[in-house]
């Protein structure tokens, strides 16, 4: 390569070279072969950069755990990404500069200095863009796993071959980064939370994810930001039995309420002792060793958790799984019982509402602009269903709480309030509780244009000139 370059330059500029007796045709052939080899090397370095830095760290770790041949070498290269990048850039720049020099010398030999330089510039640029950048990088993006393993050994050999230059430029690059205040970070190990959410949104838009899958994935991301107060069954809806109730009464309460478990309290709901399961009640009453007359409800109480209403749902679910509990009692800052939460309540935050036989949908969609919702439905779910933006406050989480907050008093059936282009009608009220409400998005009325008065013309302007 060096011989052909020297010969071409010598012939182009008529410089005598002792001991060099190659004719122009031989110089051209050798130079062309050298250019082809250098284009291949340029493709190698370009594809190596894309393959190495497009290979996610977690995927590479999986390949290493599976003992994929060559994966450990790839990992050793990627363990120092800065050194790897300098190796690739030094090799690629040496190749591209050598290619341009040889092409310029050969073309100048045949077409003269200025024309040869112009032809070499545009010709080599086109060849490098097509065969040295575009095609190899496209291939490397699609085959990052396999290609990174194939090029790992040649890259390691290049690192040894160009070791002095790599050490020099690695040091200089780090010093420059330090001077300009850059951290020099080249790659991050994993995608961020926001990037994953953007991928989910893009997947739904492109049709890769179904609407139900998209909604479930979004609920998963909201799950760890949800507190117990948002998912609990409020105190007014709790079904419980007193400690001194007999077994038959407890069984009847479970059957009528449709719940397999109910809390047991002493005195009031502010003193919940634990929960009882209908399975234990029926088993011990009919098949237990203790006589039915001697069996007491207190003997079948299972302990339960008491958690603050501000506790994170994700943490509570983990705690309940570890303690093998299915129900927890929610208390406020004063220790007063606010409600209860079950494992099912928390799972519904991910998979959606799990309806029982005869239970109405929490949100009934009448049309694109109108829904009927139960009073205990979270405002966030209503906003998502109607694509509106009702605010959530510290004092309320549900649509019923929002209505009470806006009205500032108890409301009756048929009352309406309007907020930010949304008309809310109270549909059903039981005692003081709002059971159902109708929400309708109002059409945005265009603002009337103000009449622009016509400019008054003076009498002098209306009189034609003579």
C-alpha positions in Angstrom: 0.0 0.0 0.0 2.8 2.4 1.0 4.8 1.4 -2.2 1.9 2.1 -4.5 1.2 5.4 -2.8 4.8 6.5 -3.1 5.0 5.5 -6.7 1.7 7.3 -7.6 2.8 10.5 -5.9 6.2 10.3 -7.5 4.7 9.8 -11.0 2.1 12.5 -10.5 4.6 15.2 -9.5 7.6 13.9 -11.5 9.7 13.2 -8.4 12.5 10.8 -9.0 12.5 7.8 -6.6 15.7 5.7 -6.5 15.1 2.0 -7.0 11.4 2.4 -8.0 10.6 1.3 -11.5 6.9 0.7 -11.5 4.9 1.8 -14.6 1.7 3.7 -14.4 -0.6 0.7 -15.0 1.0 -1.2 -12.1 0.7 1.8 -9.8 -3.0 2.1 -10.8 -3.8 -1.6 -10.2 -2.0 -1.7 -6.8 -3.6 1.6 -5.7 -7.1 0.4 -6.8 -6.7 -2.8 -4.8 -5.5 -0.8 -1.8 -8.6 1.5 -2.0 -10.9 -1.6 -2.1 -9.2 -3.1 0.9 -9.5 0.2 2.8 -13.2 0.6 1.9 -13.7 -2.9 3.5 -11.8 -1.8 6.6 -13.9 1.4 6.7 -17.0 -0.7 6.6 -15.6 -2.9 9.4 -14.9 0.0 11.8 -18.2 1.8 11.0 -20.3 -1.4 11.6 -18.2 -2.2 14.7 -19.2 1.2 16.3 -22.9 0.6 15.7 -23.0 -3.0 16.7 -21.0 -2.5 19.9 -22.9 0.5 21.2 -26.3 -0.7 20.0 -26.0 -3.9 22.0 -27.9 -3.4 25.3 -26.0 -4.2 28.4 -28.8 -6.5 29.8 -28.8 -8.5 26.5 -25.0 -8.9 26.6 -25.2 -10.1 30.2 -27.7 -12.7 29.1 -25.4 -13.9 26.4 -22.5 -14.2 28.9 -24.7 -16.2 31.3 -25.7 -18.5 28.4 -22.0 -19.1 27.5 -22.4 -17.7 24.0 -18.9 -18.1 22.3 -17.2 -14.7 22.1 -19.7 -12.9 24.5 -17.1 -12.6 27.2 -14.7 -10.9 24.8 -17.4 -8.4 23.7 -18.1 -7.7 27.4 -14.5 -7.0 28.1 -14.4 -4.5 25.2 -17.6 -2.8 26.4 -16.4 -2.6 30.0 -14.3 0.3 28.9 -16.5 2.1 26.3 -14.3 5.1 26.1 -11.3 3.0 25.1 -13.4 1.1 22.7 -14.7 4.2 21.0 -11.2 5.7 20.6 -9.9 2.4 19.1 -12.7 2.4 16.5 -12.3 6.1 15.7 -8.5 6.0 15.3 -8.7 2.9 13.1 -11.5 4.4 11.0 -9.8 7.8 10.5 -6.4 6.2 9.5 -8.2 4.0 6.9 -10.3 6.9 5.5 -7.3 9.3 5.3 -5.1 6.7 3.6 -7.9 5.9 1.1 -8.3 9.6 0.2 -4.5 10.0 -0.2 -4.1 7.0 -2.5 -7.1 7.9 -4.6 -5.9 11.5 -5.0 -2.4 10.3 -6.1 -3.8 7.8 -8.6 -6.3 10.2 -10.2 -3.8 13.0 -10.3 -1.5 10.7 -12.2 -4.1 10.3 -14.9 -6.0 13.6 -14.9 -3.7 16.2 -13.4 -3.5 17.8 -10.0 -6.7 19.9 -9.6 -9.0 17.5 -11.5 -7.6 14.5 -9.7 -8.2 16.1 -6.3 -11.8 17.0 -7.2 -12.5 13.5 -8.6 -10.9 11.8 -5.6 -12.9 14.0 -3.2 -16.3 13.3 -4.6 -15.6 9.7 -5.7 -14.2 8.6 -2.3 -16.9 10.5 -0.5 -19.6 8.6 -2.4 -17.9 5.2 -1.9 -17.3 5.8 1.8 -20.9 7.0 2.4 -22.4 4.0 0.5 -20.1 1.1 1.2 -18.2 2.4 4.3 -21.1 3.9 6.3 -24.7 3.4 5.2 -24.8 -0.3 4.2 -22.5 -1.6 7.0 -24.2 0.4 9.7 -27.7 -0.7 8.5 -26.5 -4.3 8.7 -25.0 -3.8 12.1 -28.2 -2.3 13.6 -30.2 -5.4 12.5 -27.6 -7.9 13.6 -26.0 -6.2 16.6 -25.8 -9.5 18.6 -24.1 -11.7 16.1 -22.0 -9.0 14.4 -20.5 -7.8 17.7 -19.3 -11.3 18.4 -17.8 -11.6 14.9 -15.8 -8.4 15.1 -14.7 -8.6 18.7 -11.4 -10.5 17.9 -10.4 -8.2 15.1 -11.2 -5.2 17.3 -9.1 -6.6 20.1 -6.2 -7.1 17.6 -6.6 -3.5 16.4 -6.3 -2.3 19.9 -3.0 -4.1 20.3 -1.7 -3.0 16.9 -2.6 0.7 17.5 -1.9 0.6 21.2 0.4 3.7 21.4 -2.0 5.9 19.3 -5.0 4.7 21.3 -3.3 5.4 24.6 -2.3 8.9 23.4 -5.8 9.9 22.1 -7.6 8.3 25.0 -5.6 10.4 27.4 -6.0 13.6 25.3 -9.7 13.1 25.0 -10.2 12.6 28.7 -8.2 15.8 29.4 -10.2 17.8 26.9 -13.5 16.5 28.5 -12.2 17.5 31.9 -11.4 21.0 30.7 -14.8 21.6 29.1 -16.6 20.0 32.1 -17.9 17.0 30.3 -18.4 13.7 32.2 -17.3 11.7 29.1 -20.1 9.2 29.5 -20.6 7.4 26.3 -23.4 5.0 27.0 -26.0 4.4 29.7 -26.6 0.8 30.9 -30.4 0.8 30.6 -33.2 2.8 29.1 -35.0 5.3 31.4 -38.5 5.0 32.7 -39.6 7.9 30.4 -38.1 6.2 27.3 -40.0 3.0 28.1 -43.3 4.9 28.4 -42.5 6.6 25.1 -42.0 3.2 23.5 -45.3 2.1 24.9 -47.1 5.1 23.4 -45.3 4.6 20.1 -46.2 0.9 20.1 -49.9 1.7 20.6 -49.9 4.3 17.8 -48.1 1.9 15.4 -50.5 -0.9 16.2 -47.8 -3.1 17.8 -49.7 -3.0 21.1 -53.5 -3.5 21.5 -55.4 -0.8 23.3 -56.0 -3.2 26.3 -52.3 -4.0 26.5 -51.4 -0.3 26.3 -53.7 0.5 29.1 -52.4 -2.3 31.3 -48.8 -1.2 30.8 -49.7 2.4 31.6 -51.4 1.2 34.8 -48.2 -0.7 35.8 -46.3 2.5 35.6 -48.9 4.4 37.7 -49.0 1.6 40.3 -45.9 2.6 42.3 -47.2 6.2 42.5 -50.6 5.1 43.9 -51.4 5.3 47.6 -53.8 3.1 49.6 -56.4 5.9 49.9 -57.0 5.8 46.2 -57.8 2.1 46.0 -59.4 1.3 49.4 -63.0 0.5 50.1 -64.3 3.4 52.3 -65.6 2.9 55.8 -69.2 3.4 54.8 -69.0 0.5 52.4 -67.2 -1.9 54.8 -69.0 -5.1 55.9 -67.9 -6.3 59.3 -69.1 -8.3 62.3 -68.7 -7.7 66.0 -66.5 -9.9 68.1 -69.5 -11.2 70.2 -71.5 -12.3 67.1 -72.1 -16.1 66.9 -70.8 -18.2 64.0 -74.1 -18.5 62.2 -74.4 -14.7 62.2 -70.9 -14.3 60.8 -71.6 -16.8 58.0 -74.9 -15.1 57.1 -73.0 -11.7 56.9 -70.4 -13.2 54.5 -73.1 -14.7 52.3 -75.3 -11.6 52.1 -72.3 -9.3 51.4 -70.8 -11.6 48.9 -67.4 -11.5 50.6 -65.3 -14.5 51.6 -63.5 -12.4 54.4 -64.9 -9.8 56.7 -63.3 -7.8 59.5 -64.1 -8.5 63.1 -64.3 -5.5 65.5 -64.7 -4.9 69.2 -66.9 -2.0 70.2 -66.6 -0.1 66.9 -64.9 -0.2 63.5 -62.1 1.9 65.0 -61.0 -1.2 66.9 -60.6 -4.0 64.3 -59.2 -7.2 65.8 -58.6 -9.1 62.5 -60.6 -11.0 59.8 -62.5 -14.2 59.6 -62.8 -16.4 56.4 -66.1 -18.1 55.6 -64.2 -21.3 54.8 -63.0 -21.5 58.4 -66.4 -20.6 59.8 -68.2 -23.4 57.9 -65.4 -25.9 58.5 -65.1 -25.5 62.2 -68.9 -25.2 62.7 -69.8 -28.4 60.8 -66.6 -30.5 60.9 -64.5 -29.1 63.7 -63.6 -31.0 66.9 -65.1 -28.2 69.1 -68.9 -28.4 69.8 -70.9 -25.8 68.0 -72.2 -24.4 71.3 -68.7 -23.9 72.6 -67.3 -22.4 69.3 -66.7 -18.7 69.5 -65.9 -16.3 66.7 -62.9 -14.9 68.5 -61.2 -18.3 68.1 -61.2 -18.0 64.3 -59.9 -14.5 64.0 -56.8 -14.2 61.8 -54.5 -11.2 62.3 -54.4 -8.4 59.7 -52.3 -5.3 58.9 -53.2 -1.8 59.9 -51.7 0.7 57.4 -51.9 4.4 57.0 -53.9 5.8 54.1 -50.8 7.4 52.6 -48.9 4.1 52.2 -47.6 3.2 48.8 -49.7 0.4 47.2 -46.6 -1.3 45.7 -45.0 -1.6 49.1 -48.2 -2.8 50.7 -48.7 -5.5 48.1 -45.2 -6.8 48.8 -45.8 -6.7 52.5 -49.1 -8.6 52.3 -47.6 -11.2 50.0 -44.7 -11.8 52.5 -47.2 -12.1 55.4 -49.7 -14.1 53.3 -52.5 -11.7 54.1 -55.4 -10.8 51.8 -56.9 -7.8 53.6 -55.5 -4.7 55.4 -57.3 -2.1 57.5 -56.6 1.5 56.5 -56.3 4.1 59.3 -55.9 7.9 59.3 -53.4 9.9 61.3 -55.5 9.7 64.4 -55.8 5.9 64.2 -59.4 6.0 63.1 -60.5 3.3 60.6 -60.9 4.9 57.1 -61.6 1.7 55.1 -60.0 -1.5 54.0 -58.0 -2.7 51.1 -57.6 -6.2 49.6 -55.2 -7.8 47.3 -57.9 -7.8 44.6 -58.3 -4.0 45.0 -54.6 -3.6 44.2 -54.5 -6.1 41.3 -57.4 -4.2 39.8 -55.2 -1.2 39.5 -53.2 -3.1 36.9 -55.6 -5.4 35.1 -58.7 -3.1 35.4 -62.0 -3.6 37.3 -62.8 -7.2 38.1 -66.6 -7.2 38.1 -68.7 -9.7 40.1 -72.0 -11.2 39.0 -74.6 -8.4 38.7 -72.1 -5.6 39.4 -72.4 -2.5 37.2 -69.5 -1.1 35.3 -67.8 1.7 37.3 -67.7 3.9 34.1 -70.6 3.5 31.6 -69.7 5.1 28.3 -72.9 6.5 26.7 -71.2 8.3 23.8 -67.9 10.0 23.0 -68.8 13.0 25.2 -70.9 11.4 28.0 -70.3 8.9 30.7 -72.1 7.7 33.9 -69.8 6.9 36.7 -70.1 5.5 40.2 -69.4 8.0 43.0 -66.4 6.1 44.3 -64.6 6.1 40.9 -61.2 7.9 41.0 -61.0 11.2 39.2 -57.9 9.9 37.2 -60.0 7.2 35.6 -62.8 9.7 34.7 -60.2 12.0 33.1 -58.8 9.1 31.1 -62.3 8.0 29.9 -63.4 11.5 28.8 -60.0 13.0 28.0 -60.6 15.8 30.4 -58.6 17.4 33.2 -60.6 17.5 36.5 -58.3 18.3 39.4 -57.5 16.0 42.3 -57.2 17.5 45.8 -55.7 16.4 49.0 -59.2 16.0 50.6 -60.7 14.0 47.8 -59.8 11.3 45.2 -63.2 10.4 43.8 -65.8 12.0 41.6 -68.2 12.2 44.6 -65.5 14.0 46.6 -65.0 16.4 43.7 -68.7 17.2 43.5 -68.9 17.9 47.3 -65.8 20.0 47.1 -67.2 22.2 44.3 -70.7 22.4 45.8 -69.4 23.1 49.4 -72.5 21.3 50.8 -74.6 18.1 50.5 -76.2 17.8 47.1 -79.5 16.3 45.8 -80.4 14.3 42.8 -80.6 16.3 39.6 -78.3 19.1 40.7 -75.7 20.2 38.2 -72.3 21.9 38.3 -70.1 22.9 35.4 -66.4 23.0 35.5 -63.9 23.7 32.7 -66.3 22.7 29.9 -67.7 19.6 31.7 -71.3 19.4 33.0 -71.7 17.1 36.0 -75.2 16.0 36.9 -75.9 14.1 40.1 -77.9 11.0 39.1 -78.4 9.0 42.3 -78.1 10.0 45.9 -78.6 7.6 48.9 -78.8 9.5 52.2 -75.8 11.8 52.0 -73.8 9.7 49.5 -73.5 10.3 45.8 -73.9 6.9 44.1 -73.9 7.9 40.4 -73.1 11.0 38.4 -73.4 11.9 34.7 -70.5 13.8 33.1 -70.8 15.4 29.6 -68.2 17.4 27.7 -69.7 20.5 26.4 -69.0 21.6 22.9 -66.6 24.5 22.7 -68.5 27.5 21.4 -66.4 29.7 19.1 -66.0 33.2 20.6 -68.1 35.7 18.6 -66.0 38.1 16.5 -66.4 41.7 17.6 -68.0 43.9 14.9 -65.4 46.1 13.5 -67.0 49.5 12.8 -66.5 50.8 9.3 -64.2 53.8 9.0 -66.3 56.9 8.7 -65.4 59.0 5.7 -65.5 62.7 5.8 -67.8 64.8 3.6 -64.8 66.2 2.0 -63.5 62.7 1.0 -67.0 61.8 -0.4 -67.1 64.8 -2.7 -65.4 64.1 -6.0 -62.8 66.6 -6.9 -63.5 68.9 -9.8 
